Amino acid sequence: MHESLLGLVGSPAWLPAHAVLLAGMLTALVGLVLLRRHDAFPAPVRPWLTATIIAWAAATPEFVPHLLAGSEHDALEAGGATPMVDTHLTLSTFTSPLVGLSAALLAVAVARAAATWPARLLAVLGVVGGLGFAAAAPLLAATGNPQLSSLFAAQTLIDVWIIGTSARIVLGTKEETRA
């Protein structure tokens, strides 16, 4: 796993890619808060939305050492101290499950409340993505198998669920306004 991690943090794409991830996480968190403030979901969904906001807010600070881990490539290669890499790897075993599981549970709650086929289909993506992302860091830490890092890509399914659900809400709101 050391060689794989060395290749990842040494990549020139590490900093910009992870800066975008941090910005995306902050944007999603703001969006969730706004959805909560404007009662975009019915009452049964609101506790799940609040729990997701809390989970994502707790997880977001981990993106800072995650981002800064790229600055420790030389130290990692030389076997020196890597406090950002170590902090990132330790925290992510807790924060990835927080983000993934809360997204999966929120997707289910939203689909149940909406009771539509589009919401249910989107929920499948949210659940699969959430569970995959939730498992990524703990499995990677437990096994040391760098191939399991591909599970982090499951986050894109969470993103598709967020975008699809947002579109569904906006389009539903426009339909209600016309009626």
N, CA, C and O of each residue as an XYZ file, in Angstrom:
716
protein
N       0.833     -1.194      0.000
C       0.000      0.000      0.000
C       0.874      1.253      0.000
O       0.478      2.290     -0.532
N       2.065      1.155      0.599
C       2.952      2.313      0.686
C       3.273      2.864     -0.710
O       3.236      4.075     -0.929
N       3.584      1.971     -1.643
C       3.923      2.402     -3.005
C       2.730      3.073     -3.684
O       2.884      4.071     -4.388
N       1.557      2.520     -3.466
C       0.358      3.098     -4.057
C       0.095      4.490     -3.491
O      -0.206      5.423     -4.235
N       0.210      4.623     -2.177
C       0.010      5.918     -1.525
C       1.052      6.925     -1.994
O       0.742      8.097     -2.206
N       2.269      6.469     -2.153
C       3.346      7.331     -2.640
C       3.029      7.855     -4.038
O       3.257      9.029     -4.329
N       2.505      6.992     -4.897
C       2.120      7.417     -6.243
C       0.964      8.407     -6.232
O       0.942      9.359     -7.011
N       0.011      8.175     -5.346
C      -1.150      9.060     -5.269
C      -0.761     10.462     -4.800
O      -1.079     11.451     -5.461
N      -0.072     10.545     -3.656
C       0.248     11.870     -3.117
C       1.319     12.578     -3.945
O       1.464     13.797     -3.863
N       2.060     11.824     -4.734
C       3.071     12.435     -5.592
C       2.527     12.930     -6.919
O       3.233     13.593     -7.678
N       1.289     12.613     -7.194
C       0.691     13.019     -8.465
C       0.479     14.529     -8.504
O       0.036     15.117     -7.518
N       0.793     15.160     -9.636
C       0.527     16.598     -9.749
C      -0.971     16.919     -9.706
O      -1.351     18.073     -9.507
N      -1.814     15.913     -9.889
C      -3.267     16.127     -9.844
C      -3.808     16.092     -8.409
O      -4.959     16.462     -8.179
N      -2.989     15.650     -7.440
C      -3.487     15.504     -6.061
C      -4.076     16.803     -5.525
O      -5.229     16.828     -5.095
N      -3.305     17.869     -5.546
C      -3.759     19.128     -4.951
C      -5.015     19.677     -5.638
O      -6.000     19.948     -4.951
N      -5.020     19.852     -6.968
C      -6.241     20.398     -7.577
C      -7.443     19.469     -7.432
O      -8.561     19.939     -7.223
N      -7.231     18.176     -7.537
C      -8.352     17.233     -7.420
C      -8.954     17.277     -6.020
O     -10.174     17.245     -5.861
N      -8.107     17.349     -5.025
C      -8.612     17.347     -3.657
C      -9.134     18.717     -3.229
O      -9.968     18.813     -2.330
N      -8.648     19.765     -3.865
C      -9.235     21.096     -3.628
C     -10.671     21.120     -4.161
O     -11.561     21.701     -3.541
N     -10.883     20.487     -5.310
C     -12.234     20.390     -5.872
C     -13.120     19.526     -4.971
O     -14.290     19.845     -4.761
N     -12.567     18.441     -4.443
C     -13.346     17.603     -3.517
C     -13.764     18.381     -2.275
O     -14.905     18.272     -1.827
N     -12.848     19.161     -1.720
C     -13.169     19.970     -0.547
C     -14.242     21.003     -0.887
O     -15.197     21.183     -0.133
N     -14.082     21.675     -2.017
C     -15.085     22.663     -2.441
C     -16.438     21.997     -2.679
O     -17.475     22.557     -2.326
N     -16.432     20.818     -3.269
C     -17.668     20.081     -3.509
C     -18.351     19.670     -2.219
O     -19.574     19.747     -2.098
N     -17.551     19.233     -1.254
C     -18.122     18.838      0.029
C     -18.745     20.038      0.734
O     -19.836     19.939      1.295
N     -18.048     21.165      0.704
C     -18.592     22.379      1.323
C     -19.863     22.837      0.613
O     -20.827     23.248      1.259
N     -19.864     22.765     -0.708
C     -21.042     23.148     -1.487
C     -22.222     22.234     -1.175
O     -23.344     22.704     -0.985
N     -21.969     20.931     -1.124
C     -23.036     19.980     -0.796
C     -23.574     20.227      0.611
O     -24.782     20.162      0.841
N     -22.685     20.508      1.536
C     -23.106     20.771      2.914
C     -23.984     22.022      2.993
O     -25.002     22.024      3.684
N     -23.594     23.074      2.293
C     -24.410     24.288      2.248
C     -25.769     23.979      1.614
O     -26.804     24.444      2.092
N     -25.756     23.200      0.550
C     -27.010     22.812     -0.099
C     -27.926     22.035      0.836
O     -29.133     22.273      0.856
N     -27.366     21.110      1.609
C     -28.172     20.348      2.566
C     -28.775     21.264      3.632
O     -29.939     21.119      4.005
N     -27.972     22.198      4.111
C     -28.468     23.150      5.118
C     -29.608     23.988      4.532
O     -30.619     24.213      5.197
N     -29.445     24.445      3.298
C     -30.495     25.241      2.664
C     -31.770     24.418      2.458
O     -32.876     24.925      2.645
N     -31.613     23.162      2.077
C     -32.785     22.295      1.938
C     -33.510     22.156      3.271
O     -34.740     22.131      3.317
N     -32.754     22.069      4.337
C     -33.354     21.942      5.678
C     -34.061     23.231      6.078
O     -35.172     23.201      6.607
N     -33.410     24.360      5.823
C     -33.987     25.665      6.193
C     -35.279     25.957      5.440
O     -36.194     26.576      5.983
N     -35.352     25.513      4.197
C     -36.508     25.835      3.354
C     -37.531     24.699      3.311
O     -38.424     24.699      2.463
N     -37.403     23.747      4.210
C     -38.362     22.643      4.292
C     -38.644     22.012      2.925
O     -39.798     21.807      2.548
N     -37.569     21.709      2.194
C     -37.714     21.128      0.857
C     -38.204     19.682      0.906
O     -38.683     19.152     -0.096
N     -38.085     19.050      2.066
C     -38.526     17.666      2.220
C     -39.639     17.597      3.258
O     -39.720     18.449      4.142
N     -40.488     16.592      3.153
C     -41.550     16.435      4.144
C     -40.982     16.062      5.523
O     -39.826     15.657      5.644
N     -41.806     16.206      6.535
C     -41.390     16.002      7.930
C     -40.676     14.667      8.193
O     -39.698     14.660      8.940
N     -41.114     13.545      7.621
C     -40.412     12.286      7.924
C     -38.954     12.251      7.452
O     -38.160     11.462      7.964
N     -38.597     13.094      6.487
C     -37.234     13.117      5.952
C     -36.325     14.030      6.786
O     -35.111     13.830      6.826
N     -36.903     15.007      7.435
C     -36.097     16.041      8.107
C     -35.128     15.508      9.153
O     -34.004     16.006      9.216
N     -35.488     14.527      9.978
C     -34.480     14.009     10.916
C     -33.282     13.373     10.199
O     -32.141     13.504     10.640
N     -33.561     12.689      9.095
C     -32.480     12.072      8.311
C     -31.620     13.142      7.658
O     -30.399     13.004      7.583
N     -32.248     14.199      7.190
C     -31.508     15.316      6.603
C     -30.636     15.985      7.661
O     -29.474     16.297      7.402
N     -31.188     16.204      8.839
C     -30.419     16.815      9.929
C     -29.238     15.928     10.309
O     -28.131     16.425     10.513
N     -29.466     14.618     10.405
C     -28.379     13.688     10.731
C     -27.293     13.714      9.657
O     -26.105     13.635      9.970
N     -27.700     13.824      8.391
C     -26.730     13.889      7.294
C     -25.922     15.178      7.370
O     -24.711     15.167      7.151
N     -26.581     16.276      7.674
C     -25.869     17.551      7.826
C     -24.823     17.439      8.931
O     -23.684     17.874      8.760
N     -25.208     16.860     10.055
C     -24.276     16.710     11.175
C     -23.108     15.798     10.778
O     -21.951     16.109     11.061
N     -23.413     14.682     10.128
C     -22.365     13.742      9.712
C     -21.402     14.386      8.721
O     -20.186     14.239      8.847
N     -21.947     15.104      7.731
C     -21.088     15.721      6.721
C     -20.296     16.887      7.306
O     -19.151     17.120      6.917
N     -20.897     17.614      8.233
C     -20.162     18.700      8.895
C     -19.020     18.132      9.737
O     -17.939     18.718      9.795
N     -19.255     17.000     10.383
C     -18.194     16.355     11.162
C     -17.090     15.804     10.262
O     -15.924     15.773     10.654
N     -17.454     15.373      9.069
C     -16.487     14.764      8.153
C     -15.681     15.787      7.354
O     -14.548     15.509      6.960
N     -16.246     16.947      7.115
C     -15.600     17.936      6.239
C     -14.195     18.356      6.680
O     -13.324     18.492      5.821
N     -13.928     18.568      7.967
C     -12.563     18.968      8.344
C     -11.479     17.961      7.942
O     -10.315     18.335      7.797
N     -11.852     16.688      7.762
C     -10.874     15.686      7.338
C     -10.319     15.991      5.959
O      -9.225     15.540      5.618
N     -11.051     16.742      5.170
C     -10.578     17.067      3.824
C      -9.351     17.983      3.846
O      -8.615     18.051      2.861
N      -9.127     18.682      4.949
C      -7.942     19.565      5.029
C      -6.663     18.739      5.095
O      -5.790     18.942      4.251
N      -6.495     17.807      6.060
C      -5.285     16.984      5.999
C      -5.240     16.112      4.747
O      -4.161     15.791      4.250
N      -6.399     15.734      4.245
C      -6.481     14.972      3.001
C      -5.829     15.776      1.872
O      -5.001     15.258      1.123
N      -6.211     17.032      1.766
C      -5.660     17.936      0.761
C      -4.158     18.139      0.975
O      -3.375     18.069      0.027
N      -3.765     18.390      2.219
C      -2.372     18.695      2.539
C      -1.450     17.485      2.526
O      -0.229     17.641      2.540
N      -2.015     16.282      2.501
C      -1.194     15.067      2.462
C      -0.270     15.054      1.253
O       0.815     14.474      1.300
N      -0.695     15.687      0.180
C       0.133     15.745     -1.024
C       1.446     16.476     -0.818
O       2.403     16.252     -1.559
N       1.503     17.344      0.177
C       2.742     18.088      0.438
C       3.789     17.240      1.149
O       4.923     17.682      1.330
N       3.423     16.034      1.550
C       4.347     15.188      2.306
C       4.930     14.036      1.492
O       5.410     13.052      2.054
N       4.886     14.161      0.186
C       5.405     13.102     -0.683
C       6.855     12.768     -0.380
O       7.211     11.600     -0.225
N       7.690     13.793     -0.296
C       9.120     13.544     -0.066
C       9.359     12.871      1.288
O      10.175     11.955      1.391
N       8.661     13.317      2.306
C       8.804     12.714      3.633
C       8.314     11.263      3.622
O       8.928     10.393      4.240
N       7.225     11.010      2.930
C       6.682      9.661      2.827
C       7.677      8.748      2.109
O       7.903      7.610      2.520
N       8.261      9.261      1.041
C       9.231      8.492      0.265
C      10.482      8.175      1.087
O      11.052      7.091      0.963
N      10.906      9.129      1.929
C      12.110      8.958      2.743
C      11.842      8.231      4.061
O      12.774      7.938      4.811
N      10.576      7.941      4.342
C      10.245      7.278      5.600
C      10.219      8.237      6.785
O      10.330      7.816      7.936
N      10.071      9.523      6.499
C      10.041     10.537      7.547
C       8.648     10.729      8.126
O       7.719      9.977      7.831
N       8.531     11.747      8.950
C       7.257     12.074      9.587
C       6.265     12.597      8.547
O       6.600     13.442      7.716
N       5.059     12.086      8.612
C       3.991     12.502      7.692
C       2.708     12.738      8.481
O       1.767     11.951      8.383
N       2.663     13.812      9.258
C       1.482     14.033     10.106
C       0.183     14.229      9.320
O      -0.878     13.808      9.781
N       0.245     14.850      8.161
C      -0.988     15.053      7.385
C      -1.479     13.736      6.782
O      -2.674     13.444      6.811
N      -0.556     12.946      6.238
C      -0.931     11.636      5.688
C      -1.513     10.764      6.795
O      -2.563     10.146      6.619
N      -0.828     10.718      7.933
C      -1.287      9.888      9.053
C      -2.656     10.350      9.565
O      -3.531      9.530      9.843
N      -2.831     11.660      9.685
C      -4.112     12.200     10.153
C      -5.219     11.867      9.160
O      -6.306     11.435      9.543
N      -4.928     12.072      7.886
C      -5.914     11.762      6.839
C      -6.309     10.289      6.883
O      -7.498      9.971      6.875
N      -5.339      9.395      6.928
C      -5.639      7.966      6.902
C      -6.432      7.539      8.135
O      -7.339      6.713      8.037
N      -6.095      8.094      9.282
C      -6.809      7.742     10.511
C      -8.229      8.283     10.498
O      -9.182      7.546     10.750
N      -8.371      9.569     10.203
C      -9.710     10.187     10.230
C     -10.634      9.609      9.167
O     -11.832      9.457      9.404
N     -10.091      9.288      8.008
C     -10.956      8.808      6.916
C     -11.617      7.478      7.241
O     -12.661      7.161      6.670
N     -11.034      6.688      8.148
C     -11.684      5.429      8.523
C     -12.986      5.684      9.282
O     -13.839      4.802      9.378
N     -13.131      6.889      9.814
C     -14.369      7.276     10.499
C     -15.249      8.166      9.621
O     -16.472      8.023      9.607
N     -14.617      9.086      8.889
C     -15.407     10.062      8.134
C     -16.026      9.480      6.869
O     -17.137      9.864      6.506
N     -15.349      8.576      6.198
C     -15.940      7.967      4.997
C     -17.226      7.208      5.335
O     -18.219      7.352      4.621
N     -17.236      6.400      6.409
C     -18.514      5.779      6.773
C     -19.592      6.796      7.171
O     -20.768      6.597      6.865
N     -19.205      7.876      7.845
C     -20.190      8.908      8.207
C     -20.872      9.471      6.963
O     -22.098      9.559      6.898
N     -20.065      9.846      5.985
C     -20.602     10.433      4.754
C     -21.408      9.403      3.970
O     -22.537      9.673      3.562
N     -20.832      8.231      3.762
C     -21.488      7.224      2.941
C     -22.785      6.691      3.531
O     -23.802      6.611      2.843
N     -22.743      6.328      4.804
C     -23.950      5.775      5.430
C     -25.054      6.811      5.562
O     -26.227      6.499      5.352
N     -24.688      8.042      5.909
C     -25.722      9.074      6.033
C     -26.350      9.380      4.672
O     -27.556      9.611      4.589
N     -25.549      9.384      3.613
C     -26.101      9.603      2.273
C     -27.048      8.472      1.890
O     -28.124      8.718      1.346
N     -26.647      7.232      2.174
C     -27.490      6.082      1.833
C     -28.814      6.132      2.595
O     -29.876      5.900      2.017
N     -28.750      6.434      3.884
C     -29.975      6.503      4.684
C     -30.876      7.659      4.250
O     -32.099      7.523      4.221
N     -30.271      8.785      3.916
C     -31.066      9.914      3.434
C     -31.720      9.577      2.097
O     -32.874      9.937      1.865
N     -31.000      8.898      1.225
C     -31.566      8.508     -0.075
C     -32.794      7.622      0.112
O     -33.788      7.783     -0.595
N     -32.730      6.695      1.054
C     -33.870      5.821      1.330
C     -35.041      6.637      1.884
O     -36.180      6.461      1.452
N     -34.765      7.519      2.827
C     -35.826      8.338      3.433
C     -36.507      9.222      2.383
O     -37.730      9.360      2.377
N     -35.713      9.811      1.507
C     -36.272     10.670      0.460
C     -37.135      9.857     -0.503
O     -38.217     10.296     -0.891
N     -36.656      8.675     -0.888
C     -37.421      7.834     -1.815
C     -38.732      7.372     -1.189
O     -39.769      7.349     -1.851
N     -38.679      7.006      0.080
C     -39.912      6.577      0.762
C     -40.930      7.711      0.825
O     -42.122      7.505      0.596
N     -40.445      8.906      1.138
C     -41.356     10.052      1.246
C     -41.922     10.451     -0.111
O     -43.096     10.805     -0.217
N     -41.092     10.393     -1.142
C     -41.544     10.806     -2.477
C     -42.462      9.757     -3.099
O     -43.423     10.094     -3.790
N     -42.162      8.486     -2.850
C     -42.956      7.374     -3.373
C     -43.153      7.450     -4.887
O     -44.244      7.191     -5.394
N     -42.079      7.810     -5.605
C     -42.114      7.836     -7.068
C     -40.997      6.942     -7.605
O     -40.008      6.679     -6.921
N     -41.177      6.483     -8.841
C     -40.140      5.646     -9.447
C     -38.835      6.401     -9.651
O     -37.774      5.839     -9.380
N     -38.859      7.646    -10.116
C     -37.576      8.361    -10.234
C     -36.838      8.458     -8.885
O     -35.621      8.278     -8.830
N     -37.568      8.739     -7.815
C     -36.936      8.842     -6.492
C     -36.372      7.492     -6.070
O     -35.290      7.431     -5.485
N     -37.082      6.422     -6.354
C     -36.614      5.077     -5.987
C     -35.370      4.691     -6.786
O     -34.415      4.146     -6.234
N     -35.389      4.976     -8.082
C     -34.219      4.663     -8.912
C     -33.001      5.474     -8.475
O     -31.888      4.953     -8.406
N     -33.224      6.740     -8.183
C     -32.121      7.570     -7.684
C     -31.621      7.044     -6.338
O     -30.420      7.068     -6.068
N     -32.530      6.574     -5.504
C     -32.136      6.043     -4.191
C     -31.216      4.838     -4.332
O     -30.295      4.668     -3.534
N     -31.455      4.001     -5.337
C     -30.567      2.851     -5.559
C     -29.136      3.342     -5.770
O     -28.189      2.787     -5.214
N     -28.994      4.384     -6.577
C     -27.661      4.947     -6.802
C     -27.076      5.517     -5.511
O     -25.899      5.314     -5.210
N     -27.911      6.232     -4.750
C     -27.446      6.810     -3.490
C     -27.032      5.751     -2.484
O     -26.038      5.915     -1.777
N     -27.794      4.665     -2.418
C     -27.479      3.587     -1.475
C     -26.219      2.838     -1.900
O     -25.326      2.620     -1.082
N     -26.138      2.446     -3.156
C     -24.951      1.732     -3.638
C     -23.708      2.611     -3.482
O     -22.669      2.156     -3.004
N     -23.830      3.869     -3.888
C     -22.701      4.787     -3.738
C     -22.335      5.022     -2.289
O     -21.159      5.027     -1.926
N     -23.347      5.216     -1.466
C     -23.092      5.461     -0.049
C     -22.421      4.285      0.631
O     -21.468      4.463      1.389
N     -22.912      3.082      0.365
C     -22.325      1.896      0.989
C     -20.901      1.637      0.483
O     -20.016      1.270      1.256
N     -20.695      1.829     -0.808
C     -19.343      1.652     -1.356
C     -18.362      2.646     -0.761
O     -17.260      2.276     -0.356
N     -18.767      3.907     -0.709
C     -17.894      4.941     -0.152
C     -17.664      4.703      1.336
O     -16.552      4.891      1.830
N     -18.712      4.291      2.056
C     -18.590      4.030      3.492
C     -17.589      2.920      3.780
O     -16.873      2.968      4.780
N     -17.541      1.937      2.918
C     -16.659      0.788      3.133
C     -15.217      1.047      2.715
O     -14.311      0.360      3.187
N     -14.987      2.008      1.854
C     -13.671      2.193      1.235
C     -12.529      2.361      2.238
O     -11.607      1.546      2.257
N     -12.573      3.380      3.053
C     -11.445      3.661      3.955
C     -11.258      2.579      5.017
O     -10.125      2.158      5.250
N     -12.331      2.110      5.674
C     -12.111      1.049      6.661
C     -11.534     -0.234      6.052
O     -10.646     -0.854      6.636
N     -12.039     -0.628      4.879
C     -11.501     -1.828      4.235
C     -10.051     -1.640      3.816
O      -9.231     -2.547      3.962
N      -9.741     -0.468      3.300
C      -8.370     -0.165      2.897
C      -7.441     -0.208      4.107
O      -6.344     -0.761      4.037
N      -7.891      0.380      5.219
C      -7.085      0.377      6.441
C      -6.919     -1.038      6.995
O      -5.840     -1.398      7.466
N      -7.982     -1.836      6.939
C      -7.942     -3.182      7.513
C      -7.108     -4.156      6.689
O      -6.436     -5.029      7.239
N      -7.155     -3.999      5.364
C      -6.490     -4.982      4.499
C      -5.169     -4.497      3.922
O      -4.287     -5.300      3.618
N      -5.032     -3.175      3.770
C      -3.835     -2.648      3.118
C      -3.826     -2.895      1.615
O      -2.815     -2.659      0.955
N      -4.934     -3.363      1.074
C      -5.028     -3.669     -0.356
C      -5.360     -2.397     -1.135
O      -6.481     -1.897     -1.041
N      -4.408     -1.865     -1.900
C      -4.653     -0.611     -2.619
C      -5.747     -0.702     -3.675
O      -6.287      0.325     -4.086
N      -6.085     -1.909     -4.123
C      -7.153     -2.044     -5.115
C      -8.506     -1.629     -4.540
O      -9.413     -1.259     -5.285
N      -8.639     -1.689     -3.225
C      -9.895     -1.283     -2.595
C     -10.108      0.223     -2.640
O     -11.213      0.703     -2.382
N      -9.056      0.974     -2.965
C      -9.227      2.429     -3.073
C     -10.178      2.790     -4.206
O     -10.689      3.910     -4.253
N     -10.419      1.856     -5.114
C     -11.382      2.124     -6.190
C     -12.796      2.305     -5.633
O     -13.651      2.875     -6.311
N     -13.056      1.836     -4.420
C     -14.376      2.030     -3.807
C     -14.675      3.504     -3.533
O     -15.840      3.885     -3.427
N     -13.640      4.334     -3.417
C     -13.877      5.761     -3.207
C     -14.637      6.378     -4.376
O     -15.335      7.379     -4.215
N     -14.497      5.779     -5.544
C     -15.207      6.285     -6.731
C     -16.723      6.133     -6.596
O     -17.476      6.743     -7.355
N     -17.173      5.326     -5.640
C     -18.617      5.192     -5.403
C     -19.236      6.520     -5.008
O     -20.451      6.698     -5.095
N     -18.397      7.452     -4.572
C     -18.897      8.786     -4.227
C     -19.589      9.427     -5.429
O     -20.495     10.242     -5.255
N     -19.179      9.075     -6.626
C     -19.825      9.664     -7.807
C     -21.300      9.259     -7.891
O     -22.121     10.013     -8.413
N     -21.635      8.077     -7.383
C     -23.044      7.673     -7.366
C     -23.830      8.517     -6.364
O     -24.999      8.827     -6.594
N     -23.194      8.888     -5.255
C     -23.829      9.813     -4.315
C     -24.067     11.145     -5.015
O     -25.125     11.755     -4.867
N     -23.075     11.586     -5.777
C     -23.199     12.851     -6.505
C     -24.354     12.804     -7.505
O     -25.115     13.764     -7.631
N     -24.479     11.681     -8.215
C     -25.584     11.529     -9.168
C     -26.915     11.570     -8.426
O     -27.871     12.186     -8.896
N     -26.980     10.908     -7.253
C     -28.205     10.949     -6.457
C     -28.530     12.389     -6.043
O     -29.681     12.813     -6.139
N     -27.523     13.141     -5.583
C     -27.746     14.533     -5.164
C     -28.256     15.373     -6.333
O     -29.233     16.107     -6.189
N     -27.607     15.270     -7.477
C     -28.000     16.067     -8.641
C     -29.388     15.648     -9.130
O     -30.232     16.498     -9.414
N     -29.620     14.342     -9.227
C     -30.923     13.862     -9.680
C     -32.043     14.242     -8.737
O     -33.127     14.625     -9.177
N     -31.789     14.138     -7.439
C     -32.806     14.507     -6.453
C     -33.064     16.002     -6.486
O     -34.208     16.443     -6.372
N     -32.011     16.775     -6.641
C     -32.177     18.234     -6.752
C     -33.029     18.584     -7.963
O     -33.941     19.405     -7.872
N     -32.729     17.959     -9.095
C     -33.510     18.216    -10.312
C     -34.966     17.794    -10.113
O     -35.885     18.493    -10.539
N     -35.166     16.653     -9.468
C     -36.521     16.172     -9.216
C     -37.300     17.149     -8.341
O     -38.481     17.399     -8.579
N     -36.634     17.701     -7.326
C     -37.291     18.663     -6.429
C     -37.617     19.953     -7.182
O     -38.729     20.472     -7.079
N     -36.656     20.464     -7.932
C     -36.876     21.708     -8.671
C     -37.971     21.548     -9.701
O     -38.847     22.405     -9.819
N     -37.929     20.460    -10.448
C     -38.968     20.237    -11.454
C     -40.331     20.020    -10.807
O     -41.347     20.460    -11.345
N     -40.363     19.354     -9.667
C     -41.625     19.172     -8.938
C     -42.173     20.481     -8.430
O     -43.384     20.704     -8.447
N     -41.285     21.353     -7.976
C     -41.700     22.674     -7.500
C     -42.268     23.502     -8.642
O     -43.245     24.229     -8.457
N     -41.665     23.398     -9.821
C     -42.178     24.137    -10.973
C     -43.558     23.616    -11.373
O     -44.430     24.395    -11.757
N     -43.754     22.300    -11.282
C     -45.062     21.731    -11.601
C     -46.114     22.231    -10.629
O     -47.227     22.562    -11.037
N     -45.771     22.292     -9.329
C     -46.721     22.775     -8.320
C     -47.063     24.251     -8.533
O     -48.200     24.673     -8.323
N     -46.053     25.031     -8.955
C     -46.267     26.461     -9.199
C     -47.219     26.663    -10.371
O     -48.042     27.578    -10.341
N     -47.122     25.821    -11.412
C     -47.978     25.949    -12.585
C     -49.415     25.540    -12.265
O     -50.355     26.066    -12.860
N     -49.588     24.622    -11.346
C     -50.921     24.072    -11.073
C     -51.841     25.036    -10.354
O     -52.988     24.696    -10.066
